[in-house]
């Protein structure tokens, strides 16, 4: 072993460590210092616990004293009686004045004077935000009615919307299939066929090229109107009834065997 390397069996590794266990400290002065510090920490802990408990006890006693009426032999009561005060009446010129003294509460904590009010206001705001999040997840607006009947109406409306979107998707697939069989490469209306993702390169080139004419936007239709137009197109163009799921021979066969134009008629 060279002189530069430290011997792992030596006490150099333990020299920088601070052992705080009194039973393992052999120096009497150091051991005494550790015992004194531990006793101080225990004393501070007991003082904090005593202060908190005494504050609660004093607060309870204060509230009990405030709940008791002032006796007639009290000097303050006698002075008020000389000025015309009667027990149970308001404190002031008017009869509807305060009949009870202002409440007092002993503050035992170390927080600021406005902390309790701030914490209560914060809890109220958190409750309002949580309620707004729950309402938004349920699809309820902030000013909307919250009741069992309103929930049932919303649930029914959502179920109808999902069913409507499903019917539109099936109609689009059927319309695209029949159009392609008839050698039709473009739908009459954009929503007649299922939507397809546009390539970014084509869209970017169209935007960069000023000579490319931007097609005018088609009139927007709500889902129920889209479904009505789709089913009407299938009936007129291909004698196909989506609600029956049948491809009829001709318009006469469709008119005589199909119950109607809507789901309810089927």
Buried (B, 14 or more C-beta within 10 A) or exposed (E): EEEEEEEEEEEEEEEEEEEEEEEEBEEEEBBEEBEEEEEEEEEEEEEEEEEEEEBEEEBEEBEEEEEEEEEEEEEEBEEBEEEEBEEEEBEEEEEEEEEEEEEEEBEBEEEEEEEEEEEEEEEEEEEEEEEEEEBEEEEBEEEEEEEEEEBEEBEEEEEEEEEBEEBBEBBBEBBBEBBEEEEBEEBEBEBBBBEEEEEEEEEEEEEEEEEEEEEEEEEEEEBEEBBBBBBEBBBEBBBBBBBBEEBBEEEEEBEEEBEEBEEEEE
